[in-house]
Amino acid sequence: MLNDWDEVKRLAADFQKAQLTSTLQKLSERNCVEIVALLLEKQLLEVIFTNDGKEYITPDHLEREIQDELYVNGGRVNLVEVSKTLNVDLTKIEKIAEKIAKENASIHFILGQLIDEDYITYIAQEIQEKLQQKGEITVNDLTEQLDLPSDFLQHDVIEKHLGKIIKGRQDPTNPRNFFTQSYVQRCKAKIRGALSALTRPTNVSVILQQINVQQKIFHTLLDELNPAGYVTSKVANAQYVPHIYARMQIDWVNSFYRQNGFLEYEALTKLGISNAKQFINKHLAEEQFIYLKRWAISEKLLELTIIPSLLATKQYIDLSSILPSNMSTADKEELFEIIISKKLNNISNQYILLGSEKGSSIVFTTSYLEELIEPCREMARCKAKGSVETGIYQQYLTAKLMSQKSLTETEEDSMKLDKKDERRKKASTGKAGGGSQGRETKTKSTKKHARGGPGKRGNVDSDDEDNNIESLGKARKQLELVTMADIIEIINNETLKLNMEELNEDIASLCHEQLNQLAMNTAQELYEATLQKSAAGGGRQSHATVQEKINALLIDLRLYEKGLKLFPANVQTELIKYLLKSMGNDICNELLAYIANECQIELKNNNLNMDQRNKLAQECGNYKAPLLDLNKALSKTVDEFVLATETLLKSCSMIIKKVDKKKDRQLITQHREKLLEQLKQQTEPAVILHLTALVLFTTITGCILHASGKFVGQILAFIKASVNDEQNRLLIDYQDLVINVLRLSKEDEEYQKSLEQLQEMESQIKHLALSFEKPGFVKTD
């Protein structure tokens, strides 16, 4: 043992001596650099230089130093910091770090950092502590706190240690949420307590705000709790509806219905019932209801109370006395119409509801109304007698007869023109060359007339016929012997006694037409009885008749002008020419016929052209100048023509009526009704299209239009924006078929096919004109 120790001492002394002995041959720093460079050049040595280039290190040694840094930093190190510490380029550090992570499964290379399993275990322990403190934790929160990728935290940290280090459970609806079982139980207890305390529908957001539970957890745990209610949806505005509230709704509805026999939708809405009809059908399926817009009324209530009350009344009954007090007038009117149409259909004409527009709902029997207006019948007879004595009725008859005469003359002239047109058409198709070219132009004009004019006549004649029919209708309807005020004055005493004077206008409007017709019939009988005596005042009657007719034509002219001003300027010009050519021509001839009679000039034909009128004007003395001015105005504007007409009327000592705009709407309505009546009776396709275009224009714009068939295309283009695509397509297709029929010969197969299609579409076109409702329209100049 002693010898061994001596040997150690001797070796130590030799080692110290060797250390203290200086080397006899030394290598300079330059020699060392050259030796290393040579080794590197021959690839006998692999080293990594430091950033300053003064030192170098082998990759293996660098790998050991990186692992040492990872250990020193607690299992997580940023490679940027390692690069600064070791003074080595970051790219070299990253390559070595990737190699370390690849060779060692317990080390992870993430976002420029090295993390080992010890650090992951440490993180898992921290997450467990936070989860126990809060009861819930999310991956997103951990990502912000730990500055690590969410996927790494979820899969390599939490899910890997879930159930081991981390004691909790994963949310099945959201895998990024984790919570403890105790937290789940606390949330369940909060939710159960909150829902048990509710007795009416409550927003889920309000519940969550009170119990401080997240919405996702609430919906997840709700099914597990099996609560005494249900949630309407899982969106933000969802509501929780307790079963007790639904039972309360049903009990209230059943109780109210059993006591009253009806249900109001508004009351059910206040209870929280969104679809009242569906609720009633579901919970009162055994009951029979009549559904109104705002009410559901039991048929038993109608059969036991309301209908017997109606059948028992002999004069009138106020529906407010047998219907709910909060039922509006519109609801009462709707219910009355249903009762009359479905329950009392056999005797529906015996009851009339009046006063709906004024807030009253009083049902009269027709027999009682007849008694009420009986005194008005005597008044109507007196009015008829007075109209005959004053000559008012005779003026009306004269205007009507003149309109009929003018219509007859127009028809005769139309027949002549038809024959001429037919001869022209045959001539144009018989030859070719320069001579036939002129006839071909005329044939085109003829086709345009046939295309739009009523019947088989040209447009000018057909429109004259329409105007004369219109004048005849005005002559018949303008005479009002019995007015609304006359009827109200008679029935007012009786309605005052009944305390229902607010119904005077309704009663008067109901029987006005009937009483006026009675007065007209009586006046006709009196006139026929005194016909010979009335004939003595024929001269004065002629003056009054012409005055009335010219004023009526001027009113029509003004209304037609308002309608044509809605068209573009180029179309306006053509429409004005046609208006003056037709109606203006009639006014000129009417006035010339009157003046010729005054000047004792015999006229063989009342339908004169411009040259004939100018020639006759030379013989009319003082009337010459205004007649010539009127004739010239036919080629000018409507305003200039009206001004010339008024000048001539003053020369004839005729009174010019002032414009009464209140009657314009009535005249327009009458004009539309006449067009509809003609349309119903018409079977000619071209005429149907013409009348339909005029009716639609009047309905849409509220103006009347005087236009021939050649303007149908412009009218359809104008109303295109006010009809839907289907209606516009129907009009265009019908127009194309009409053109085909007018263009082709009757022997052509396509002619027969087009004619059949027109017959099939006739009912659709007429229905469109009859049922079309006025849309929103803004009239612009």
ABEGO torsion letter per residue (X at the ends): XAAAAAAAAAAAAAAAAAAABBBABBBBAAAAAAAAAAAAAAGABBBBBBAAGABBBBAAAAAAAAAAAAAAAGGBBBAAAAAAAAGBBAAAAAAAAAAAAAABAABBBBGGBBBBAAAAAAAAAAAAAAAAAAGBBBAAAAAAAAGBBAAAAAAAAAAAABGBABBBBBBAABAABBBBAAAAAAAAAAAAAAAAABABBBBAAAAAAAAGBBAAAAAAAAAAAGBBEBBABABAABBBBBAAAAAAAAAAAAAAAAAAGBBBAAAAAAAGBABAAAAAAAAAAABBBBBBAABBBBAAAAAAAAAAAAAABAABBBAAAABBAABBAAAAAAAAAAAAAAAAAAAAAABBBBGAAAGBBBBBBAAAAAAAAAAAAAAAAAAAAAAAAAGAAAAAAAAAAAAAAAAAAAAAAAAAAAAAAAAAAAAAAABBEAAAAAAAAAAAAAAAAAAABBEABBAAAAAAAAAAAAAAAAAAAABBABBAAAAAAAAAAAAAAAGAAAAAAAAAAAAAAAAAAAAAAAAAAAAAAAAAAAAAAAAAAAAAAAAAAAAAAAAAAAAAAAAAAABBAAAAAAAAAAAAAAAAAAAAAAAAAAAAAAAGBBBABABBBAAAAAAAAAAAEAAAAAAAAAAAAAABBAAAAAAAAAAAAAAAGBBBBBBBAAAAAAAAAAAAAAAAAAAAABABAAAAAAAAAAAAAAAAAGBBBBBBAAAAAAAAAAAAAABBAAAAAAAAAAAAAAAAAAABBAABAAAAAAAAAAAAAAAAAAAAAAABBBBBBBBBX
